[in-house]
């Protein structure tokens, strides 16, 4: 994967932001374990696919939340610091990578 500008957050996340994302990821983790059980129990394929779809939607929501925060804080901060072009190019590269 490409190397991006910042490995550490430019604007640290609040404890509330971190906890909200962690809580969502824990729910997703539980859903994945549920799908594992469904496969082990030879559950109906369509039921498994519906659960996979729910997980995909939940992951997209987490990604959207993190992207929104990045735009509002990190990219905004970079623009104010005169590094907006680099931050925008970095975000474009990440979005292109995600959409593959």
Phi, psi and omega per residue, in radians:
X1 nan 2.683 -3.118
X2 -1.166 2.713 3.043
X3 -1.561 2.265 -3.112
X4 -1.814 2.935 -3.013
X5 -0.987 -0.889 -2.979
X6 -2.096 2.252 3.043
X7 -1.645 -0.410 3.088
X8 -1.894 2.616 3.126
X9 -1.119 2.373 3.112
X10 -1.210 -0.757 3.099
X11 -2.039 1.897 -3.063
X12 -0.984 2.484 3.088
X13 -1.225 2.584 3.057
X14 -1.315 2.827 3.090
X15 -1.044 -0.645 3.140
X16 -1.147 -0.735 3.108
X17 -1.087 -0.808 3.129
X18 -1.046 -0.817 -3.071
X19 -1.136 -0.663 3.126
X20 -1.099 -0.760 3.130
X21 -1.194 -0.759 3.124
X22 -1.053 -0.744 3.127
X23 -1.072 -0.755 3.101
X24 -1.089 -0.759 -3.127
X25 -1.141 -0.617 3.088
X26 -1.153 -0.667 3.081
X27 -1.118 -0.726 3.113
X28 -1.104 -0.729 3.102
X29 -1.009 -0.743 3.100
X30 -1.118 -0.672 3.102
X31 -1.123 -0.693 3.125
X32 -1.116 -0.747 3.087
X33 -1.076 -0.643 3.098
X34 -1.096 -0.703 3.099
X35 -1.156 -0.668 3.092
X36 -1.024 -0.764 3.116
X37 -1.118 -0.716 3.131
X38 -1.038 -0.740 3.127
X39 -1.155 -0.774 3.114
X40 -1.036 -0.588 -3.114
X41 -1.572 0.144 -3.130
X42 0.927 0.765 3.110
X43 -1.187 2.796 -3.121
X44 -0.984 2.290 -3.054
X45 -0.950 -0.721 -3.105
X46 -1.108 -0.659 3.096
X47 -1.105 -0.707 3.105
X48 -1.127 -0.777 -3.137
X49 -1.093 -0.653 3.098
X50 -1.099 -0.715 3.126
X51 -1.195 -0.661 3.081
X52 -1.092 -0.717 3.102
X53 -1.073 -0.712 3.119
X54 -1.100 -0.699 3.111
X55 -1.152 -0.757 3.101
X56 -1.020 -0.761 3.128
X57 -1.114 -0.716 3.138
X58 -1.143 -0.714 3.099
X59 -1.148 -0.681 3.087
X60 -1.087 -0.668 3.120
X61 -1.127 -0.737 3.087
X62 -1.077 -0.791 3.117
X63 -1.072 -0.705 3.117
X64 -1.120 -0.733 3.117
X65 -1.080 -0.776 -3.131
X66 -1.206 -0.678 3.102
X67 -1.102 -0.773 3.126
X68 -1.046 -0.785 3.135
X69 -1.109 -0.714 3.135
X70 -1.068 -0.770 3.135
X71 -1.128 -0.804 -3.059
X72 -1.223 -0.514 -3.053
X73 -1.944 -1.076 -3.016
X74 -1.216 -0.851 -3.134
X75 -1.182 -0.742 3.109
X76 -1.018 -0.782 3.116
X77 -1.090 -0.729 3.134
X78 -1.097 -0.715 3.109
X79 -1.068 -0.780 3.135
X80 -1.107 -0.516 -3.130
X81 -1.561 0.065 -3.135
X82 1.422 0.247 -3.133
X83 -2.003 0.462 -3.070
X84 -1.091 -0.735 -3.122
X85 -1.038 -0.771 -3.139
X86 -1.124 -0.746 -3.128
X87 -1.135 -0.681 3.126
X88 -1.188 -0.765 3.103
X89 -1.072 -0.699 3.101
X90 -1.069 -0.800 -3.135
X91 -1.131 -0.706 3.089
X92 -1.046 -0.768 3.139
X93 -1.091 -0.716 3.127
X94 -1.149 -0.770 -3.123
X95 -1.121 -0.666 3.085
X96 -1.142 -0.680 3.110
X97 -1.126 -0.752 -3.128
X98 -1.130 -0.658 -3.038
X99 -1.415 -0.007 3.127
X100 -1.244 nan nan
